[in-house]
Amino acid sequence: MGGAKLLIMNKTMQEILTEVNQEIVKNDLNFTPGADNRARHKVYQRYYLFLFLRTHRLTLEEIAKIFGMDHSTVVYGLKQANIMKRDRLFLRMTDDLRQKFEQYTAMDYLVERNLMLDVLQCGSFWEMRKLQEDIKKGLYGVTM
């Protein structure tokens, strides 16, 4: 068991993104004009992956590119996912993805932070407040 946990912690973000892309293809979650993109289970699974990728510090544009969507769709999806985090239907429809990816949510890997890029990508007042807290904690190498 200890060896399996060690292997999980040694995964790189690129390997995790490869797994995410495999799930997107397997579950047909990419946006395709004219396709059945709005089926509830697909939408909920996309929202879950938006949230997962965002917690791993991917930008809105990077997430949108992965799914073939616009960044504003990602912003909306993130808001919806945060609202539905405890919704039973949402949890049921995202159960397989959660079981596969929750093991990576506690990963402790070095994230290169770019203050200017992060400021420009703040999508809400609360994201800006979080950024201010991170600056005060010294996460950007700026001391106050």
Secondary structure, DSSP 4 states (H G I P E B T S, - for coil): -HHHHHHHHT--HHHHHHHHHHHHHHTT-S--TTS----HHHHHHHHHHHHHHHHTT--HHHHHHHHT--HHHHHHHHHHHHHHTT-HHHHHHTHHHHHHHGGGTT--------HHHHHHT--SHHHHHHHHHHHHTTTTS---
